[in-house]
Amino acid sequence: MYVVESKGGAIVCMLLALLFLGTWPALITLLERRGRLPQHTYLDYTITNLLAAVIIALTFGQIGDSTVERPNFFTQLSQDNWSSVLFAMAGGVVLSLGNLSTQYAWAFVGLSVVEVISSSMTVVIGTTLNYFLDGKINKAEILFPGVGCFLVAVCLASAVHSSNAADYKAKLSSWPIDNETGKGTVLPSASEEAVLKDRENGGGPIRKAKAGTATFLIELEKRRSIKVFGKSMFIGLTLTFFAGVCFSLFSPAFNLATNDQWHTLKQGVPKLVVYTAFFYFSVSCFVTALALNISFLYHPALGVSKSSFKAYLKDWNGRGWAFLAGFLCGFGNGLQFMGGQAAGYAAADAVQALPLVSTFWGVVLFGEYRRSSRRTYILLFSMLFMFIAAVGILMASSGHRK
């Protein structure tokens, strides 16, 4: 079994995890904005997410000799370690619920803000729990100032969201309000729609709407699978905070699974190695996502279109991107746990600075914050600065597990 033991190796794992975990949400968001049903995307994603864990277990988990204290993956599958297995599976369940919630929240409040709030909650709650579970191997005088930076970042994220929402309202103010509901913006009529998209049948191209404009927002609403006009942003924020609570718990649960701090294993039974724990973690994540999303096919939430399992199997539009998102998330989580086992799971929570990556993709791919107010830009850059400071401080607090 391959084990990451050096502080440098742990930091490399964290940085790669940061890149992967910050990129996969952008791919899921891209598919939703292109009109692919979230149920279809998440079912594809969860298949490769599990496959990534299997690949990690069969490679890193089987490299080298198996010892009594560090058994290989196959050796450990037959051992009486179910108390630790249940902790790992509980972590998989809450992670699956968190990821599923954010998939809908991204549509309502944007990729950047959702990732900032949920990640900051994960650090403030989860890192504190991991610090004590890890026997305080991380340097508290460095760790907790880093946690404080995340806390400031979440406050700035809320301000960014409020300011950006006001910018959107101002941009859409020229479009009429629905007279029946008094909410939202009325989508363009057929004649107006002709102005918003390219002419067909040789009529000549019309310039594509620029990111950040009212026309761009209206085009996006007509194309996407989760409709947000006329719906309260409170829905998205509620989902975001729920996801943050879920994300706060999955890493401490995994920590308990691999280190048995509560001494639930029988005497003589070795602790779960990180690869075995990650396998069980991913299996429970897969089963939870499978059950919920098959249910959502027939009973969709938040006004998403109804579908069927047969329709899902036939939907190959964007399936490759969904598969890639699952692989990125799976390998990202695996690398986070590998680094955490070596340097402490509290320090490994530095990967929760993934909004740095997500915000980059949000701006580049989706035009988030384009043509926003000066106040929004100042708040956005302040938020990102706090994240950069936080990730550096948390990595500097890395310890060494004996």
N, C-alpha and C positions, 0 to 999 in steps of 0.2 A: 504494500500500500504506500502510495506517495503522500508525504506529509510536508506541508509548508511550515518551516520552523524558524526561518530568519525574519527579522523585522522588515528588511528590504523586500523579501519575497511577498510578505503580507501586504505591503504598500502597493506593489505591482498588481496584486490581485484586486485590491480596492479600486485602483485607478481604472483597470479594465472593466470591473463591475460598474463603476460610475458611468463609463461610456455606453455600455450595453443597456443598463437600466434607464438611462436617460434618452435612449434612441427608440426603444420599442414602443413607448406610448405615442410617439410621433407617427409611426407606421399605422397604428390602430386608428388614430385621429384622421390620417390621410384617407383611409378607406371609408370611414363614416362620412367624411365630407364629399366623397365621390358617390355616395348613395348606397353603399353596401350595408346590409342589415347588421347591427351589432351582434345579434345572436349567431349569425353565420361566421362572422369574424372571430368571435370569442371561442367558438367550437374548434375552428382551425388552429387558433393560437394555443389552446390548451393541449392539443395533441402533440405539437412539437415541443411545448414546454416540458411535458413528461418525457419525451424522447431525449431531450438534453440531459435530464437527470439520469436516465438509463445509460447514456453514453459516458457520462462522468463516472458513474459507478463501475462500469465494465472496463474502464481504462485506468484512471487514477486510483480507483478502489481495488484494483486487482494487480497493480504494479508491485513487484518485489515480493518478499516472503511474508507469510502470515505469522504473527507472533501471538502470544497469549494476551498481551495488553493491547495490541493493535492488529486484530484479525482482519483479513481481507473481506471484501464484500460478500462473496458466496458463503464463506465460513460463518459470518455473523447472522446470515438469514435464518439459520437453524437454531440459534441460541435463544435462551429464555430471557428476552430483554423487552418484553411487551410494555412494561411501565414507561420506558424511555421512548418506545415506538409511538405510544399514545400521545406523548408530548409533541413529538415531531409531526404527527398527523393533525393535532390540534393547531399547530402553527400553519400547516398547509391550508386548513379550512379558513382561518381568518385572513390569510393572504389572498385566497381565492375570492372571498367576499369583498375585500378591499379593492382588488383589481377590477372586479365586476362593477363595483360602484363608481370607480373613477372613469370607466369607459363611458358612462352616461354623463358624469359630471363634466368631462372635457367639453362636451357639446354646449353646456349651459354657461360655463364661466371661463372657458379657454384652457388650453394645455398648460400654460405657464403658471397661472394662479392656482390651479388644482394641485399641481406638483409641489408648489411652494408650501401651501398650507398643509397638505398631507405629510410631506417630508419633514416639515418642521415639527409637527405633532409627534411624528415617529421618533425624532431625535430627543425632544424634550421629555417624553414619557419613556420610550423604549431604551434610550441610552442610560437613563437614570436606573432603570431596572437592571440592565445588563452590567452596570458598574458594580452593583452590590452582588449580583449573582456570580460575577467573575472574581470575587474576593478582593476587589479594589486593586487589581493589577495595573489599571491605568492611572495616570497621574492626575489626581483630582484638581490640583491647582491649574492644570492646563485644560482638562476635559470640560469642566463646568463653565469656564468662560466661553468655550466653543459652543456649548449648549445654549448659553445666553445669546450668542450671535444668531443662532437659529431662531430663538424666540423673538428677537428684534426683526428678523427677516419675515416671520409670519405676520407680524403687525404691519410691516411695510407692504406685504403681499395683499393684505386686506385693503390697504389704502390704494394700491395700484388697481385692484379690481373695481373699487368704487369710482376712481377717477376715469378708468377706461370705460366703464358702463355709462358714465355721464357723457363721454366723448361719443359713444355709439348713439346715445339718445339724441344728441345734437345733430349728428350726421343724418339720422333717419327722420328728423323733425319735419322735413319737407314732404314726406310721404304721409297720406291720410291715415287716420285712426279708424279701426273697425267700429262702425256705428252700433252694431248689435252688442258687442262685448265691452267696448270702450277700452280694449287692451290691444297692445301690439301694433304692428305696422301691416297695412293691407298689402298683399302681394300684388305686383303689377297685373294689369289686364292684358288681354291678348295683344292689343296694339302696343302697349307699353313694353311688353315682353320682347317684342320684335326689336326694340331699341336696345335691349339688354344683352342680346346674343347675336351671333353671326347670322347673316342672311343665308338661306338655303337656295339650292337650285340656281346658282350663278348670279344671285342678286348682288354680289359684291360684299366683301368683309367689312364689318364694323369694328372699330377698335375695341379690344377687350377691356373690360372694366379694371381699373387700377386698384390694387390692394388697399384696403382701408377706406374706400369711398362707400357712399350709401348704395350705389349700384352694385358694387362688389358684394356687400353684405346681403343684398336681396337675391342676387344670383346664387350665392352660397346657400341661402335658406331653401330655395327651390330645388337644389341639387341634393342636399344632405338627407340622411336617413332619419335623423333625430331632429324634429322640428322644434325650434326654440322661440320663434316670434310669438308674442302674446302670452308667454309663460313666465312665471316668476323666477328670477335668478336665485331666489331662496331655495328652490329645489336643488339646484346645482351645489350651493354651499352646504346644504344639509347632507347631501351625498358625499361631499368632500370631507366634512368633519367625521362622518361615519367611517369613511375609508381611512382617515388618519388614526382613529382609534384601533381599527383592525391592524394596520401596519405597525402600530406601536407594540402589538402583542406577539407578532409572529417570530421576531428575532429572539426575545426572551424565552419563548416556548422551545425554539430550536436549541438555545443555550442549555436549557434544562435537559433536553434530550441527549445532548452530547457530553455533558459534564456531570449529570446526576447530582446536582447540589443538594437535593432533598433526600438523597440516599434511598431511592425506591427500588433499586436493583438488588437482587439476592447476592449474598456474599460469594465472591469468586466469579461472578458474571462480568465480563468486561463492558465498559461503557460503549455506547454506540459511536462508531467512527463517523466522521462528518459525511462521508459518502453514503453510508447506509442510512443515516438519519435523513439526508437530503432525498434519497430515493423514496422513503416512506412519506416524507413531507410532500413530495411532488405527486405521489399517488393520491393522497387525500385531496390535494389541490385539484387534480384532474377529475376525480369523482364528483366533488362539489360543483365544479364548473359545468360538467356534463349534465348533471341532474337539473341544475337551475336553468341552463340555456336551452335544453330541450323543452322544458316547461315554458320558457319565454317564447319559443317558436309558436306555440299555440295560444299562449296567454301573454302577449307582449306588454311591457310597461312603458309609461310616459308617452303614449301615443304612437309608438313605433308600429310599423305595419306587421300584420300577422303573416306567418310563414308555415312551413311544414318541414319534416325531416327529409322528405323527398326533394323539396325545393332546395334545401341546404346542400344536398349531395350534388345537385345539378349546377350550383352556383360556383363557377370557377373564376368569376371576375374578381381579381385581386387576391385570390387564394394564396398565391406565392408570397405576397407581402405579409399576409397573416401568419403563414408558416414561419417566415423569417422573424417576425415579432416574437413568436413563441420561443424560438431558439435563442434569441438575444436575451429575453427575460430569464429563461432557464439557466443559461450559462452565466448570466450576470448574478443571479441569486447564488449559484454554486460557488462562484469566485468570492462573493461576499462572505459566505460561510467558511470557505477555506482560509481567507485572510483573518476572519474573526477568531477561528480556532487557534491561530498562531499568536495574534497580537491583542486579543480581547475583543469581544463582540461590541463593546461600547465604542472602541476606536473604529471598528468596521462600519459603524453607522455613519461614518464620513461619506459613504456612498449615497446617503440621502441628500447630498448636494446635487443630485441628478437634475434638479430644475435648471442648473446652469446649462446642461446639455439640451434639456427639453425646450427651454426658452430660445436657444439658438435655432432649433428646428422649427419652433413656432413662428419665429420671425422670418426665417428663410423660406419655409414651405407654405405657411398659411397666412402670411402677411399680418400676423398679430402686431398690434401697436403701430401699424403704418398710419401716418397722418393723424397721430394722436396729439393731445395737447402737451405743452411744455411741462406742465405739472406731472403728467403721467410719465414722461420720459425721465424726469428727475427721480421720481419714486422708483421706477423700474431699475435704473442704474444703481440707486442706493441699495435696493433689495439684492441685486446680483453681487454687489461689493460685500455685503454682509455674508452671503453664501461662500464667496471665495475665502474670506477670513475664517469662516466656520470650518470649512473642509480642511484647511491647513492646520488649524488648531487641533481638531479632532485627530488627525493623523499624527501630529506631534505628541499626542498623549498615549500613543501605542506602547503597550507593555510587552511582556513575554510570559506566556503560560508555561509553567513548569510541568 
